[in-house]
Amino acid sequence: MHILRTWEDSDKPLFEQLMARSHFGPRIDRKVQGIIDDVESRGDEAVASYAARFDDAWLAPHEFRVKKEELARAKREAGKELVSALREVERNLMLYHRRQKPTDWHIDAGSGSTVGERWLPLKRVGVYVPGGVAPLVSTVLMGVVPAKVAGVKEIVVSSPPSRNSRVDSHILAACAMLGVKEVYGIGGAQAIAAMALGTETVPKVDKIVGPGGAYVTMAKKLLYGRVGIDMVAGPSEILVLADDSAEPAFVAADLVSQAEHGTGREVCILATDSAPLAEKVQAEVESLVSPGGEAFGRKEGILSSIVIVITRNQAEAVEFANDFAAEHVEVMVRKASSVARRITNAGAVFVGRYSPVPLGDFYAGPNHVLPTGGAARFLSGLSVMDFMRRVSVISYTKESLRKALPAVEKMAEVEGLKGHAEAVRIRFNRDKK
């Protein structure tokens, strides 16, 4: 655990390192490109070989797709508490994402011309759901619900198999409850390549969404353009903006909650103008990772992910938060609502001591697929619009086209595109013949 002070010159190199975050190196780039090329060349055969190599899953291509009987059994055998939780989360997500859905529009641009937009759903999308050690059941809902609200007809889920060569039953139960019928038990970069390029048994999709590890993320990055993607997201981030009114135990627990993802590359920051609070939070974190603590057994990874930044005042803490542009920002200060409005760069903002990040991860309604690595400066979280396309519509009458002709001719002249002018002019020249 590092403690940095904004006014200390000796801490500047660590601040620069913190702001830069870590990026994927060329070694991963080359390895993932090799997997993509192999899947494109050998199709199902390559996917099966990587499943055996990386997941210890020995699958024939006809076993990639989860059978409908297995989906039905997972739904049937899901415990009542899980079913109840999934239904409650689905309701919250539906409520939120339905409010996001855009509508078609048009305006009268004068002289009989109209311009507008149509919003159309994508035909086929793939939702990648991490599995293995931490099967992210919540990601099923976060990917599938907005796609359903958008009107996507073909929703595909792909999730890595466990060592028994089967997809986690909780993930399958969530898929079944949401009506997803096409689920593949393949993971990693090979799953992204299969969905993006298509194989003998996996028809290609138009867009891939969902979080993943380094190989999954790099595969999405390398395949962008051949398939749509939501974003290139890295490890989890949280920045807690707190003053001396914050409860140290709450702050510590929230930092640890994101550090426990376990990649070793999470960034969990407390930004505060209170040195006493910083000391108390440090002690609370140490307690959580000590023998008998809630996070015991993950001490090294958690402590290496947590940074405490002490600022001169609250305004400097807000400025730092906006510069860092974290995936999650919690505001635990006096007048939290007022201060939260000053946070302009964040994937999601959690206001007040009773709004911890796990609410967004699992329950509240906004999507938990959020920009990381500073991308919150220019990107937003996953939404219904990610599963739709905007099509502009232009309709002119002869008279409105005649009015536009001089401007079109001048623009075409400036750009040296005579054919553009003629394509408009010919509609009137023919009338003279």
N, C-alpha and C positions, 0 to 999 in steps of 0.2 A: 504494500500500500504506500503510495507516494503522497506527500503533502507539498503543494506548490503555493508560492505567494506571488501575486502579480507584480509586486514592486521589487522583487529580488532579481538582480541581473543574473545571478548564478542559476536561476531556474528557467531562464529564457530558452536554452536548448531543449529542455524537457517540454516546455510549452509548444515549441515548434513541432516536436515529435508527436505530441498529443493532437495537435490540430491537423497534422498531415494524415494521421491514421496509417495503417499498413495496407499495402496493395498487393494484388496477386503478382507473382513474379513470372518471368519468362519460362521457368521450368514447368509450372502448372499449365501455362499457355500451350507449350509444345505437347505435353502429355494429353491434354484434353483434345487438342486438334487431331492427334493421332487416333483417339477413340472415335471422334466424329468421322474421320476419313474411313476408318475401319467399318463402322456401322453403315456408312453410305455405300461402301463397296460390297460388304458381305451380308448386310441386313440382319435377319434373325440369328444367323449363326454367330455373328459378332456379339450381339446382345446377350445371347446365352453364355458365351465364353466369359464375358465380363461379369455377368451375374455370378458365375461360379468362382471367378477370381476375387471379386471384391466383396461379395455377400455370402459366400459359401452356399449358394443356392443353385441346385442342379436341376435346371428346368429345360424341357424341350419347348420349342416355339409354340406348340399348341397349348402349353400350360401357362403361357404369359398372362393370358386373360383370365381373370377370376370368374369362375362359373356362377351362373345366377343362383344355383342351389346354395353355394357357399355364402353369397351375399344375403340370401334369405335366412340362412341359419344364423349368421352373425347378428342380424337384426332380432331374430327370435330369442337368441340367447343373451342379448345385452341386458344387464341388470336394470331394474326399474329406476334406480337412482340416476344411472347414466342416461337412460331414455328421457327422463324428466329434465335433466340438465340440458341435453341436446335440444329438446323442444323449446325450452325457455330461451336458450341462446339463439336458436333459429328465429324465434319471434322477434327478439331485439334487433337482429341483423336485418330481417325483412322490413321492419318499421323504419330503420335508418336508411337502408339502401333504396327503398321505394321512393323516399323523399328526394333522393339524388337523381332519379331517372329524368333525363331531359325530354322535352317535347318538340315536335316539329314546329316551325314558324315560317312566316313569310311577311314581307312588307311591300307596300306600294312605293316604288321608287320614282314615280311620276311618268306622265305621258303614256300610260298603259303598260309600263314595265314593272315586273315584280322580281324580287330576289328572296331567297330563303334557304332553309336547311331542312334536310330529312335525317333522322337518326335511325340507323338500321343495326340490328344485332349481328355479331359475327356468327358464322354458321357452325364452326367447330372449334372448341378450345380445350386445352389440356391444363389440368391443375396438378402441379407436383406437390406431393405431401411427404415431407421427411418422415422416416420410420426408424427402424433399428432400436437404439438405446432409448430414444425419446420419440415415440410415435405421436406426431402432432395432430391429434384428432381435431383440434380447433381449426387447423388450417383447411380441413375439408370444408367446413362451414364458411370460412372466410373467402375461399375461392369459388365455391359452388353457388352460394346464395346470390351474390351480385350478378353472376352469369345467368342464373334463372330469372332474376328481376329484369335483366336486359333483354331476355327473350331468346337466348342461345338455345338452339335445338339439340345440339350434340355436345355434351359435356363429358370429358374423359378425365379420369383420375389415375395417376400413376404413383405408386409408392413402393419403396424397396422391400423385398421379402426379408423375413428374419431367417435364422439358421435352420428352421424347419421348412424353408422354401415357401412360406405362406405370408401373406400380408397380415399385419396386426388386425385382430378381430374387431377392436374398437374402431379402427379406421373404416373397416368394411361395414360395421353397423351404421356409422354416420353416413356413409355413401348410400346405403340402402334406404335409410330414413329420408334422405333428400331426393330419392328417386334416380340416383346415378346408376346406370346399368352397364357402363363400360369402364371397367377397372382393370388395370394391368399391374402385375406384381413385379415390376422392374424399377430399378432406381439408378441414381448416379448420373454421370454424363451420358451413359448409354441410353438411359430413358429419355433424356432431353433430345438426343440425336434421333432416336426412333420416332418420337412425336413430331419433331421438326421436319424430318426428311421422309418419314414413312418407311416401313419394312413390309415384308410379306404378310405379317399378321397385325401390324400396328398402322392403321391409316393415319396419314399426317394431319396435323391440326393447323389452324390459322394463327393461333397465339398460345403461348405458354405462360402461366402465372404461377406464383408460389415461391416460397423461400427454399433454400438448400445450402449445402456445404460448399466448399471452395470449388470442387469439380463441377457441381451442378450450376453454380453461378457463372463460372467461366464458360461452360458450354452454352448457356443462354447468351452470354456476351458475344461469343464467336459466331453463333448462329443467327444473331439478330440481322434482319434483312431478308433472310430466307424464311423466317417465321417471326411473328410479332412477340414481344416480351413485355412484361409489366415494368421491370426495372432490374438493374444490377445491384443487388443488395448484399451487404456484408454482415458481419457479426452484430449481435444486439448491442444497443447503446441506450443509456439512460443518463440524463443530467437532472439532478435534484437541485432546484434553486431554493435555498432555505435561509431563514434568519434565526435569531435567538428564541423566537416563539415556537419553533418546530420541535417536535418530539424526537429526540435522538434515536430511540429504538425504532420508530417508524422509518426514519431516513435510512438507517443501517439495513433494516429488513428489505427495503425497496432496492437498495444498491445490490445486495446479495441476490435478490430474486432474478436480476438480469445477468449477474456474473455466473450464476449456476448453470447456464447453458453449456458451459464446459469446453468451448473451442480454444480457450486461452487467449482469444483475440477480442473478447468483449471489452467495451469501454464504459465504465460506470463512474460517474463524476458527481461529487457534491461541490456546488459552488455556493459559497457563503461569505458574508462579511463578519461572521462571528467566530473568532478563534476558540472560545469556550465550547461552542456547538461542535466545531470540528474535532476537538479532543474527545468529547462525549460520544460522537458518532464512531470515531476510531475505536474506542473501547467497546462499544456495542457490536461492531463488526468482529472484533477479536473474540468476543464472547460467543457469537454465532458459529464461528469456525473452530472453537476450542472443543475438546472432548466433552461430549454431552450436548453440544450446541446443535441447532437445527441443520447447519451446513457442514458439520464435522465430516471429514473424509474428502472434502473438496477445497481444503484450506489454501493450498498453493495457488491453484488456478483462480480462486476468488480474490485473494489478496493482490495478485498481480494485475487484476482487471480494475481495481478500485483506485481512484485518484481523488484527493481532496484539494480543491482550489480555494484559497482564502483571498478575498478581494478587499479593496480599501473601503468600499461601500456597496450598497445594493445596486446602484446604477451601473457600476462596473461589473457586477455579477450578471445583470441583465445583458449588458453589452457582450460579455464573454459567451453567454448562452446563445445569443444570436449569431455570433461569429462561429461557434462550434456547430450549430445547426444539427442537434441530436435527433435521433429517431424518436425517443420519448423524452419529454420535459415535464417534470413534476414541479409545481409551484407550491411551496409550503412556507408562506410568509404571512405577516399581517396584511390585510387587504389583498388577499390572494387573487381575487377576480380582477382587480385593477392592475396588478403587476402582470398577470397572465396576458392581458391585452397588449402588453409591450413585448411579448415574445412573438417575433415575426418569422423566425426560421425554426421549424420543428415539424417532425412527422405527425405527432399528436401531442397535445398539451393536457395535462391532468391537474385540475385546479383544487387546491385545498388538501388537508391532511387525510381526508377520507376518500380520496380518489387515486388509489395506487395503480400502477401500470398493469398488474394482472387483470384489472377490470377490462382494460382495452384488449389484452391478450385473449381473454376468454368470453366476455359476457356483454359489455355495454351496448355494442351495436356498430360503432365505427370499425373499419377494417384494421386488422393487425399487421397486414403486409404493408410496411412503411419504408420510406427511403432512409438509408444509412450513409455513413462516410461523408457527411456534409452535403449530400444531395438534396436535403430538405430545403436548401436555398432555391432550388428550381424544380423540384419534383413533389408530387403529392402521393398519399397512400392509395392503395388499390380501391377502385370505385366502380360503379355501374358503367361509367363512361369508358372504362378500359375494355369493356366487352361489346362496345358499339362503335360504329363508324359514322362520321358526319359526312353527308353528301350535300354539297351546295346545289341549289336549283336556280336557274336563271331563265326568265321568260320575258321576251320583248315582242312588241308589235312592230309593224312596219314603220309607224310614225315615231315610236320611241327609238328605233334603230336609226332612223334618219337624223334625229336629234343628236345621237351619239357619234355619228359619222365624222364630223370635223375633229373631235378629240381623238378618236381611234386612228384617223389618218395621220395626225401629228405625232402620236406616240409611235406608230409604225415607222414614220420617217426618221425619228430620232434614233430608234433602235436598228434601223437599216433592214426592216422586215417588210418589204413591199407586198409580199403575198398576203400578209395579215390585213393590210389596207384593202387589197383587192377582194378578199373574202367578204368584206362588208360592202364595198362599193359595187360589186357585181349585181347585188340584189336590186340596185336602182338603175344601173346602166342597162340591164335587160329590159326594163320598162320602156326605154326610149326607142327600142328597136321595133 
